[in-house]
Amino acid sequence: MIYCFDLDGTLCEKRHLDYENAEPFRDRIEIVNNLYDDGHTIIIETARGSGATKGKDWDNITKEQLVGWGMKYHTLRTGIKFSADVYVDDLGVHSEDFFEETK
């Protein structure tokens, strides 16, 4: 399956425009890493680079964060969100519901 996860507010705390200082939700990252290890495709999407930060390239900062957090993923998309088989987001399938059911 393809799993698409929002980043801010789902896999790390939401810190309005203070992305560099966002703290990861380690228990959720562990769940996503297990999905990755089980052979699922993991896409991380973030609106960083759109809206109030439109035009700013958040790719490198975000990649460095994900590496530092030990996040396993196949694709990172910043500035836009796409569709997937399963979309976990604080606005779609609510992240609280998904991670609570997965424990």
N, C-alpha and C positions, 0 to 999 in steps of 0.2 A: 504494500500500500504506500501511497504518498501521503505523508503528514506535513502539513504546513503550519508552522507556529509563528504567531506574532512574538515580538521580542519584549518591548517595553510594556510592563503591566502584566505580562504572561510568564516570561522566563527570567525577568529581572524587575526590580522595582521601577515604577514610572516616576521619573524625575524631570518634569516638564523642562525641556531644552537643556538640562544638565546631564546629558547622556553619559559623559565620561565618568561620572561618579555613581552611576547606577550600580546597586548591589545585586548579585545574582540570587535566584531562588534555587539553591543547590539541590533540594529534593526533587524539583521539577526537572532540572538538568539531568539528574540521574535517570529519571523515567524516560526522557527523550533519548539519552545515550543507550538505554536498554533497547528501545525501539530500533535505533540505528544498528546495534549489535545483532538484533534479530533479523536484519536484512531489509528493513523498511527504508524508504527514501525520506530524508528529512530536509525540509526547506525552512529556512528562517527568513521571515519577511518583517520589515519594519518601515514605518512611514518616515523614519529619519531621512531628512533631505527633501521633504515635501512640506507643505503648509508654511509654518512660521520659519522653518529653516530651509526653504526651497532654494536650491542651487548649491547648498553646501554639500560636499562629498563626505559622507560618513563611513564609507567602505572600510578604509584602513583602521580607523578608531574602533569600529564595530568588530572587525575581524580580530584585532588584538584583544579586545574584551573577551570574545568567544574562546579564543585560544587560552587565555588566562583562566577562564572559568572551566576549562576542560570540556567544552561543548563539542559534541560530534554532530556533523551535519554535512550535507552534500552541496547545498546551494544557499547562498546568502543574497537576498534581494533588498536593496534599500531604495526608498523614495517612491515605491509603488507596491501594491499588493495584488496577487493573482489568485486563481482558484485552484483547488486540490481535492482529492478524494475525502480527506478529513482536514478541516480547517479549525485550528484551535486559536482562539483570540478572545480578548476581553469583551468583544462585541458580537461574535458569532456563537459557536459552541463555547459557552463561557469557560474560561480557563479554570476557574475554581471547580466547576462541575467535572471537567475532564480529569484533572489531576486527583481530585477526591475519589472518583470512581476507579482510577487506575491503581491506587495504593493497594 
